[in-house]
Amino acid sequence: MATRHFPDQPAAEEHVESKLSVDVRARGMSPAERAWRCALRAAGFQVAPVSIPVHPSQLLSPGGDQRAAEAAYRNFIAAEPENRMALDGLAFLLQHRGAVGEVLQVRRQRYAVEARWLGVPDEEIDSVVSFLAASLGDGKAPLVPPAAYVEKLFDEFSTTYDRRLLMDLKYRGPALLREAVSLALGDDAKDLDVLDLGCGTGLVGAELRSLARRQTGVDLSSAMLALARGRGVYDELQQAEIVRFLLDTAERFDLIVAGDVLNYVGELSPVFTGIARVLRPGGHCAITLELGEDADYRLREMRRYQHAGEYVRRTAADAGLALRLFDEVELRHQHDEPVRAWRCVWRHSDRSQLVRHSRHLAHRITADWLSQRFSRDTDNDQMRACRQGRPSHLVGSRFSRYQ
Ligand SMILES: C[S@@+](CC[C@H](N)C(=O)[O-])C[C@H]1O[C@@H](n2cnc3c(N)ncnc32)[C@H](O)[C@@H]1O
């Protein structure tokens, strides 16, 4: 059965939603759910006595007592505080009644449940809740999501990732990047030292392997990295956050790619500054980014960021990258609609003078960025180094070779 998204509810990552609904259905009916169904029927609603999903929009029918339905949900939640279906249902009814403050509160409770379910560590739950709330306009969006959220999300998603992306969502990122690299580099597209940022299960790496002399993949998610290793297209895999990797690594690359990754980043300047740092002179960088129009970047309800083209071009230029290709593509589908994206290629240019002027600003932004990404990080040497304008790679490595 297809997963239904509740109107005006958090439109979570599709795969998480489907996993949640399978979870709820597989669980069978608990005494609390049985009591909830009885209470709804007593309040005048038509609800099957067996475990058939009840969409809360069914509870808007005339003749039913909506306050009683709300109370039934509250009793359900009191008995099962981690029940996501009940929290979603209550939020839906509150939203319909226009009880804005209460909706936000219930949604935050729901986000905390979701974060625990994903396995986010306790000390990161608050920052994950704030991030998820901001995706629906409740609070200011952070510069970047908490790393723990991205890591656990993709750990969870890893086993179904290839099938979902390639079959269901018609993902074209790897082929689009390969084509962009060929267009920009021509005959020079061979024997390259390639860095694949957010390599995931290795779909992009597989596409680029024939151009590579040596290929390195970096990702936050150990489960995605395990699948990338199985693909056998990387010489080296690192479990790391991409900006930390870019600031710390002593390696240099001819080609850096990021396919469908930087949607998990809002403020891009630390990424571009890092890319400019590790590209060899004349090296290239090719990425995709979801297309946005109405702000430099905006966190959307699908919990990813969209970026405006002008912002992307300006931020990359500030980091000393020279534009080679910038076009609009259909990256994949979502809810059967094509997702529009930017496909971009830059060449490393020798604009060190300009970059020096903006270095202080870049350091400051990077420090704020890292502190939002790793909210409870006790070891802040790297952030301190950034704030003071010291090269952060002198303060010790924070990533590990993936075994
Ligand atoms: C949508 S997947 C794309 C994977 C791969 N590039 C592809 O095209 O199939 C995004 C991947 O980026 C990783 N990721 C997102 N933000 C990251 C970050 N800041 N540092 C490292 N990995 C990140 C996620 O763990 C995930 O594996």
PDBQT file of the ligand as one rigid body, heavy atoms in Angstrom, charges set to zero:
ROOT
HETATM    1  C1  LIG A 501      21.474  11.363  -1.704  1.00  0.00    +0.000 C 
HETATM    2  S1  LIG A 501      22.928  10.567  -1.240  1.00  0.00    +0.000 S 
HETATM    3  C2  LIG A 501      23.927  10.691  -2.705  1.00  0.00    +0.000 C 
HETATM    4  C3  LIG A 501      24.945   9.578  -2.776  1.00  0.00    +0.000 C 
HETATM    5  C4  LIG A 501      25.762   9.528  -4.071  1.00  0.00    +0.000 C 
HETATM    6  N1  LIG A 501      26.530  10.728  -4.268  1.00  0.00    +0.000 N 
HETATM    7  C5  LIG A 501      24.852   9.271  -5.255  1.00  0.00    +0.000 C 
HETATM    8  O1  LIG A 501      24.840  10.096  -6.183  1.00  0.00    +0.000 OA
HETATM    9  O2  LIG A 501      24.171   8.233  -5.250  1.00  0.00    +0.000 OA
HETATM   10  C6  LIG A 501      23.711  11.732  -0.185  1.00  0.00    +0.000 C 
HETATM   11  C7  LIG A 501      24.919  11.141   0.519  1.00  0.00    +0.000 C 
HETATM   12  O3  LIG A 501      25.681  12.231   1.029  1.00  0.00    +0.000 OA
HETATM   13  C8  LIG A 501      26.082  11.937   2.353  1.00  0.00    +0.000 C 
HETATM   14  N2  LIG A 501      26.265  13.230   3.009  1.00  0.00    +0.000 N 
HETATM   15  C9  LIG A 501      25.369  14.255   3.085  1.00  0.00    +0.000 A 
HETATM   16  N3  LIG A 501      25.925  15.305   3.699  1.00  0.00    +0.000 NA
HETATM   17  C10 LIG A 501      27.206  14.934   3.996  1.00  0.00    +0.000 A 
HETATM   18  C11 LIG A 501      28.286  15.583   4.615  1.00  0.00    +0.000 A 
HETATM   19  N4  LIG A 501      28.185  16.854   5.021  1.00  0.00    +0.000 N 
HETATM   20  N5  LIG A 501      29.442  14.931   4.782  1.00  0.00    +0.000 NA
HETATM   21  C12 LIG A 501      29.575  13.651   4.336  1.00  0.00    +0.000 A 
HETATM   22  N6  LIG A 501      28.583  12.981   3.734  1.00  0.00    +0.000 NA
HETATM   23  C13 LIG A 501      27.404  13.616   3.561  1.00  0.00    +0.000 A 
HETATM   24  C14 LIG A 501      24.983  11.073   2.923  1.00  0.00    +0.000 C 
HETATM   25  O4  LIG A 501      25.438  10.280   3.995  1.00  0.00    +0.000 OA
HETATM   26  C15 LIG A 501      24.599  10.251   1.692  1.00  0.00    +0.000 C 
HETATM   27  O5  LIG A 501      25.312   9.071   1.602  1.00  0.00    +0.000 OA
ENDROOT
TORSDOF 0
